[in-house]
Amino acid sequence: MIHIHHGIQAVAGVAKETDDAIVIEDRFDLLLNDRPVATLVASRDQLRELGAGYVISEGLVRCVDKVTLDGDRILVYSDTGCDLHRVKRETGSSGGQSFLSPVQTIVSDVRISPDDVIAITKEIETELWRKTGGVHCSVLFQDGKLLCKSSDVGRHNTVDKLVGYAALNGIDLSRCVIGCTGRQPAGMVRKSAHAGIPVIISRAASTDKGIAEAEAAGITLIGFSRGDRFTIYTHPRRVDLAGRK
């Protein structure tokens, strides 16, 4: 997942040789029930989770029966698969293709405290991020406990990997909170909506369409979570805030 690259580092105008750990990006073909769905640019880990999570978070299936790997192909099988020819596609905020599938409103009585937001935010990093600084990270929490971490060259992939982990391990995502390093445009929020995740915490910003998507889907969207401050954009009822009127 990483390789060492020799380069020249400049410090205060003085050059010296250095070796940096560089993250590797790979390409994988994703197939659903043996039909091509997408080519994903991703990091080479948690690939079964990536495949399972992608088809769920894009609204193509409700559950996954099996995922196998064949070289650079991720083969996902589901009895709930849709007709791919009838699903509309759009170009996402990062230039990649995503699917336009109807999103149902999330109903969840999950509640968190400001301390929970801070604790979850502190966990949004992985060893790969610490070594390279070249990946996004996401974390999945349930009842205050860390269930899984993911990192990838693509922020969307980190969400897919956590959704896939939950799907392959029988975890109820309606009881979960996801934390992300990446900003939250509509495509990112829609992934959590399809998966049924009621709370998103991001260290970064959202966009206007990301906020609108969260509002419509019933998701509590929290951005700019840094230190002891954060901004709640939508559905603040799930956050227990002192002094809130």
Secondary structure, 3 states (H helix, E strand, C coil): CEEEEEEEEEECCEEEEEEEEEECCEEEEEEECCEEEEEEEECCCCHHHHHHHHHHHCCCCCCCCEEEEECCEEEEECCCCCCHHHCEEEECCCCCEEEECCCCCCCCCCCECHHHHHHHHHCCCCHHHHHHCCCEEEEEEECCEEEEEEEECCHHHHHHHHHHHHHHCCCCHHHEEEEECCCECHHHHHHHHHHCCCEEEECCCECHHHHHHHHHHCCEEEEEEECCEEEECCCHHHECCCCCC
